[in-house]
Amino acid sequence: MAIFICSECGHTEETPEEYIGKKARCLSCQTMGTVQAKPPAPPRQSPQPVVKESSAAPPPQDFVKEETPAPQAPASASRSNSLTFVLIGLVAAILVIQLLSIQLNMPASAQWEYKIVSPKDSVIIEELDDLGERGWEVVTARRASGYNDSYSYEMILKRAK
């Protein structure tokens, strides 16, 4: 016979020897424990009456839990770990290359030179065409009145240095 002794509540239960070393649940408090071999009885000093043992029925299925062996790591585990590190390294390298290409393809911050012009209405189109051919771009323009009922535009132009 084997015995289960609960470490929490002290409940003991006798079980068949086939359950030695297996995990079991205490029938009183439901704590998990291990079924152990029954320690040998101390030597008898006087004869004791023979108690007829009834054939013990196997414990209920929720009492005994089969102990499953720990899964062993497959031999390919180290290979898959090294493959994981290689993939992480490749992804990191691709990200670094992408960041460098973005940095290198960014245009340098442009420096501008500015010019203020006030062409007369009669020649504004010809003067703007001429300035545009030389790289000037209109930033802002406003109509301004001058002396003797003359009108013109005040324009601020810019172009890259």
Secondary structure, DSSP 8 states (H G I E B T S, - for coil): -EEEE-TTT--EEEE-GGGTT-EEE-TTT--EEE-EE-------SS--------------TTTEE---------TTHHHHHHHHHHHHHHHHHHHHHHHHHHHHHS-----EEEEEE--BGGGHHHHHHHHHHTT-EEEEEEEEE-STT-EEEEEEEEEE-
